Amino acid sequence: MTIKGRIHSFESFGTVDGPGIRFVIFMQGCPFRCLYCHNPDTRSNECGNLYSVEEVSDKINRYVPYFKSSGGGITVSGGEPLVQVEFVTELFKKCKAEGIHTAVDTNGFIDSNSSGVNALLDYTDLVLLDIKHIDDEKHKSLTGLTNEKVLKFAKHLSERKIPVWIRYVVVPGLTDFEPDVKKLGKFIEDLSNIENIELLPFHKIGEYKWKELKLDYKLYDTPPADEKDIEKVRKILFSGKLNFD
Ligand code: SF4
């Protein structure tokens, strides 16, 4: 039976989800319920449209010249793409056979020992790993679930020597508490595969979607993160041994 992926949308010329120009596939479905989610419409497992690997591959192939000239490729994002790990594996397998760079943008909430995720990693050039919070209780408040699997997955990627870019959303008053950021820095220091750390400012762009979906948005009064907030977190994070300059 042909496996199909449930997909929210596509972006043809992505420039923020990995190196070079990226064709970005936003998968449908996510187990987290992040308070700051700017794509709450991707969280349901039931929306979106079904595509075969061949249909998605046909779309991707139009952009191969741009990938070649920019050092880009495809990024599968979401939602949470590992919810549909078999589909993403088949897609990556096809892309790698055609010499296309593959990246997955994930919250890491997956069982590291599962054969599904390990098969995917065989065809993955880069993981963009979102660590939502290093403190488990705060992680639960922020996302609804524990960070245990996420941190295990981070260590697993390090053991497998899969290149990783860590992504961390800076939310004033929620993710910028100094002891937490220091703890995050220490955790990252022990990983051997980190190529980059991206501090992403919390913003309000997706706020209207919460209203449209009649969801209970709790961050109306939280200000967006500005340069100062990012700099503050950067300084704390890099006050230990971390260095990516
Ligand atoms: S992991 Fe991403 S898609 Fe899922 S709820 Fe959080 S921000 Fe939204």
Boltz pocket constraint, residues with backbone or C-beta under 6 A from the ligand:
constraints:
  - pocket:
      binder: B
      contacts: [[A, 30], [A, 31], [A, 32], [A, 33], [A, 34], [A, 36], [A, 37], [A, 38], [A, 39], [A, 40], [A, 42], [A, 43], [A, 78], [A, 79], [A, 80], [A, 107]]
      max_distance: 6.0
